[in-house]
Amino acid sequence: RWRASCGRGIESHLEDGHVEKRTHLKRQRRGFGSERFQDALRRATRWHATQPRKGTDIPYISHLLIVAGTALEHGGTEDEAIAALLHDAIEDQGGAAMREEIRRHFGDRVVAIVDGCTDSADTPKPPWRKRKKAYLAHMATAAPSVLLVSISDKLHNARAILADYRTLGEALWPRFNATKAEILWYYQGLVAAFRARADDVPRALLDELGRVVRAIGRHRPAAQG
């Protein structure tokens, strides 16, 4: 009987009565050509069809594919990969109604992961800093499956911020609903929150997120003119 539903960093009772500590490095993999995974990809593509990445004309599905790919590369299960494809659907594409649609098609475990990665399902959303403080606090008790999808998401976002900051300089920041200082506060807080759960997240992702966030903080755009 599983003591937790995530399959990573949990204890499972084996048939011979022993208890095994499972980590993300020891997880059993499944095939990802299943109709269920393909259905999630089709739905994610459709639900986010008209949504671009913030401040760009990049199709949003690119982000979802990268997050799912990152999770898979670091031991993600099919449920975690599906949740990665759908991790923004509740927040951006329908709130409670979308939650129930995901539950109907993909089950309670996927819904739980997506909910755990959701900043807010409310319309209108609460104030930016209030939401981010709540998200950071939630990481202290989030299930390992949530942590995997979340750090995969935040790493891609941080990489995009760094790349665009190097290209656009200070003109980048008005695209966000927060100041540069607030964005840095949030991402530094994410690094600290994931570091506090280091046993439950892939070390490579944690190290890379820290490196990228430090690079954002150190970057000084060239003077214009």
N, C-alpha and C positions, 0 to 999 in steps of 0.2 A: 504494500500500500504506500502510495507516495505521500510524504508529509507536505509537499508543496507541488504546485502544478507546473513549475517552470523547467525542470529538468537540468538546471545548471546551478551548482553551488547548493544542492539539496542532498538529503540523505534518503536512500531508498533501501527498503528491507528486501534482501535477496531471498531466493527460494530456500537457501540453506540456513537462513536465520541471521546471517551476518549483515552488518550495515556498511554500506559503501558511500563514501563522500564523492559525489560526482561534481566535476568542474566542467567549464565550457570546452576544455581541451579533450574531454573524454566522452562527449555526447555522441549518440548514435545518429547517423545521417539518414535521411530518406530521399527518395527521388523527387525531383521538382518538375517533372513533366506531367504531373497529375492534372486532371481536369479541374480539380479544386483550385490549384495554384493559377492555372490559366484563366479560370473564371475571375479570380481576384485581380489579375492583371487587366483583363478586359473591363471590369467594373471601375478600377482605378483610372484607367485611360478615359473612360466615358464620363465619370463623375468630375474629373478635373480638366475636361477637354478644353474649356475656354479660359482656364486659369493660367497666367504666366507666373514665373518667378518674380518676386517683388522687385519693382524698378527695372525690369528687363522684358524682352520679348521671348525668353526661353520657355518652352512648354513645361508646365509643372511636372508632368510625368517623368521628366529627366531626373528630377530630385528624388522622386519615389523609387525609381529604378536603382539609383545609386545607393539609397538607404537600404533597400532590400538586398542589393548585391553585397554591401558592406557587412550586413548581418550574416548573410550566408557564408561569406569568406571567413567569418570568425565563429563558426560553429552553429549558426542559427538553424532552428527546426523549421518545418514547413509552416507551422502556426506563426512563428516569429517572422518568417519571410512574408507571409500574407499580411500580418499586422503592419509590417514595415511599408508595404504597398499602400495600406489603407490608413496610415497613422495620422493623417491630417483630414480624413474624410468627415469625422464628427465635427471637428472645429470649423472647417471651411465649407462643408457641403450639406448641412442639414440638421445638425444637433441631434436631438432625441430621436427624431424619425430616422435619421441615418444610422444611429446606434442600433436601432431595432432591425433595420435592413441588414446590417453587417451580422448581427446575431442570427438572423434567420438563415443566411447563406453560409456562414462560416463558424458559428458556434460561440459559446460563452468564453472560451479561452482567448480567442482572437479579440473579442470585444473587450475583455479585461485588459489586454495589452494596449489596444488602441486607446481605451479610456485612460490608462496610466500615462500615456504620452500626450494626452490632450491638455492643452493650456487652459481652454475654457470652451464650454459648449453653449454659453449664454449669448443672447443677442438683445441689446448691445453687450459687448465684452466689458468686464470690469476694467478699471484703470490699469495701464501697462505694468507699473511697478508692483502693484498688489498681486497681479497674476504671476509675475515672475518670482516674487518672493514665495508664493504658495507652491509653485512648481519646484523651486529649489528645496523647500522643506519636504516636499513629497518624495524626493529622491532618497531621503534617508531611510524610508521604509518600503520603497517600491520593489516589486518582485524582480528577480534577475532578468526575466524575459523583457520586462519594461525597460530596465537599464540598458540592455543590449540594443533595442530599437532606438531608445532615446539617444544614446551616445553616438550611434551611427548617424542619426538625424543631425545632431548638433555638430558633429565633426564636418559633415558636408556643408552645413550652413556657415561654419567658421571658415572653412577653406574658401567658400564663395566670397565671404566678406573680405578676406585678406587679398584675394585676387583682384576684386573690384576696387579695393582701397589703393592698391598699387597702381591701378589704371586710372581711376577717377580722382584720387586724392580726397580732400575734404568734401568735395561735391557728392560723395557717396552717402553721407549721413542723413540728409533730408528724406531719403526714401523710407526711413524707419519711423516708427511712432515713438522714438526715444532718441536721446542725444548720444553722441559718441561715448561720453563718459558712462552713461547708463548701459549702453550695449557692452562696454568693457566690463563693467561691474557684473553684469549678468553672466557673461561667458567665463569670467574668472570664478564666479560662484559655482558655475557648472563644473569646472575643473575640480574645485574643492569638494563638491558634493560627490562626484564620481570617485575621486581619490579616497574619500571616506568609505566607499563601498568597493575598494580595490579588489577584494576577493571575488566579487560578483561581476566584474566587467573585464573584457580582454585587455591585457596590459598594453598591447600595441596600440589600441584605440585610445586608451587613456593617455599614453605618452604623446601620441600624435596630436590629440586635442590640446594638451598643454603647450606643445611646441607652437602650434598655429596661433593660439590665443596670445602667447608671449610675443609672437611676431607681429600681431595686430597692434599690441600695445607699444612696441618699439618702433613701428614704422613711422617715418617722417617724410611725407610727400615732398617732392621737389617744389621749390617756389615757382609760381606761375608768373608769366609776364616777360 
